[in-house]
Amino acid sequence: MRTPQSHTALENPPSHSALEDLRMPVQAKLAAAWTSFMFLYIYVDYFALYKPGFIDDILVGIVWEFDISQTFVISALMLVAIPILMILLSTTLPARANRLMNLVVAPIYVVVSAFNALGESWTYYYTLTIGLEVILLALIVRYAWTWPRRTASPATLAASLDSEPLRTPQQA
């Protein structure tokens, strides 16, 4: 048995090409960008293990120009921990602190990413990976810089004035 359809429903069938485009919160965009950055950051180091001689250097206790020591490993952990924590902080900090943290940390990691390419012989590989990292960090700065501002409507201002406690002349 068929259900009756209205006259307008027959004339305007539902469009299958129109997709719903919801506005994503800035915090979600920042967390996604930091997550993408971290995947790229980790995989750049992982794929570096395939370079000839890289594992041999690790086995004798050297990474790049540095001796592998507790200080080196702690420093490497700190470099990775900051962007990892930025994923969490981007979703939990209040807007003002969140914006500031992203505007400070992302440019620092542009410098860190560029430093990681110094002295490397695989220029195509590092140019591509650092370029992708910088694009993600630039997106983070853009999202934080263009964070929407809340504007108070006249109705909101009037309501806030009504909710203020009355003060006697001595308190004012």
C-alpha positions in Angstrom: 0.0 0.0 0.0 1.4 3.4 -1.0 1.2 6.4 1.3 -0.2 9.6 -0.2 2.4 12.3 -1.0 1.7 16.0 -1.1 1.6 17.9 -4.3 4.9 19.7 -3.5 6.7 16.5 -2.5 6.1 15.2 -6.0 7.4 18.4 -7.7 10.5 18.7 -5.4 12.0 15.3 -4.8 14.7 15.3 -2.2 18.1 16.2 -3.6 20.8 13.5 -3.2 23.6 15.9 -4.1 23.1 18.4 -1.3 25.3 17.5 1.7 24.8 18.9 5.1 27.7 21.2 6.1 27.9 21.7 9.8 30.1 24.3 11.3 33.0 22.6 13.1 34.1 24.2 16.4 37.6 25.7 16.4 38.7 23.4 19.2 37.9 20.3 17.0 39.8 21.8 14.0 42.8 22.5 16.2 42.8 19.0 17.8 42.5 17.5 14.3 45.4 19.6 13.0 47.6 18.7 15.9 46.7 15.0 15.5 47.6 15.1 11.9 50.8 16.9 12.7 51.7 14.2 15.2 51.1 11.4 12.8 53.3 13.1 10.2 55.9 14.0 12.8 56.2 10.4 14.1 56.1 8.8 10.6 58.9 11.1 9.3 61.1 9.7 12.1 59.9 6.2 11.5 60.6 6.2 7.7 64.0 7.8 8.5 64.9 4.3 9.9 65.0 3.0 6.3 67.9 5.3 5.3 71.0 3.3 4.8 73.3 3.4 7.8 70.7 4.9 10.1 70.2 1.8 12.3 73.9 1.2 12.3 74.4 4.6 13.9 71.7 3.9 16.4 73.3 0.6 17.4 76.6 2.5 18.1 74.7 5.1 20.1 74.4 8.0 17.7 71.4 9.8 16.3 72.3 12.5 13.7 75.2 14.2 15.5 74.0 13.5 19.1 75.1 10.7 21.4 72.1 8.7 22.6 71.9 9.4 26.3 69.3 9.9 28.9 69.4 13.7 28.2 68.9 13.0 24.4 65.9 10.7 25.0 64.3 13.1 27.5 64.8 16.0 25.0 63.2 13.9 22.2 60.3 13.0 24.5 59.7 16.7 25.3 59.7 17.6 21.6 57.0 15.0 21.0 55.1 15.5 24.2 54.3 19.1 23.6 52.3 18.6 20.3 50.7 15.5 21.9 49.5 17.6 24.8 48.3 20.3 22.4 45.7 17.8 21.1 44.2 17.6 24.5 44.7 21.2 25.4 43.0 22.3 22.2 39.8 20.6 23.3 39.9 21.5 27.0 41.4 24.9 27.6 39.1 28.0 27.7 39.0 29.9 24.4 41.4 32.7 25.4 44.1 30.4 26.8 43.6 27.9 23.9 44.0 30.6 21.3 47.2 32.0 23.0 48.7 28.5 23.4 48.2 27.6 19.8 49.5 31.0 18.6 52.7 30.5 20.6 53.4 26.7 20.2 52.7 26.3 16.5 55.3 28.9 15.3 57.9 27.3 17.7 57.3 24.0 15.9 57.8 25.6 12.5 61.4 26.3 13.7 61.7 22.8 15.2 60.6 21.2 12.0 63.1 23.3 10.0 65.9 22.4 12.4 65.1 18.7 11.9 66.0 19.0 8.2 69.4 20.7 8.8 72.3 18.7 7.4 70.1 15.9 6.0 71.2 14.4 2.7 67.7 13.3 1.6 66.5 16.8 0.5 63.4 15.7 -1.4 62.1 13.6 1.5 62.7 16.3 4.1 61.5 19.1 1.9 58.2 17.3 1.4 57.8 16.3 5.0 58.8 19.6 6.5 56.6 21.4 3.9 53.6 19.3 5.0 54.3 19.9 8.7 54.6 23.7 8.1 51.3 23.7 6.2 49.6 22.0 9.2 51.2 24.4 11.6 50.1 27.3 9.4 46.5 26.0 9.6 46.8 25.8 13.3 47.9 29.5 13.5 45.2 30.5 11.1 42.4 28.7 13.1 43.7 30.2 16.3 44.2 33.7 14.8 40.7 33.8 13.2 38.9 32.3 16.2 35.4 33.7 16.1 34.6 36.4 18.6 31.3 36.4 20.5 29.6 39.7 20.2 27.1 40.7 22.9 23.6 41.6 21.6 21.7 44.5 23.1 19.3 41.9 24.7 22.3 40.1 26.4 23.6 43.4 27.7 20.2 44.4 29.1 19.8 41.0 30.7 23.3 41.3 32.3 22.5 44.7 33.7 19.3 43.3 35.2 21.2 40.5 36.9 23.7 42.8 38.7 23.1 43.2 42.4 21.9 46.5 43.5 24.5 48.6 45.2 24.1 51.2 47.8 26.0 54.5 47.2 28.7 53.5 49.7 29.5 50.3 47.7 29.8 52.0 44.4 
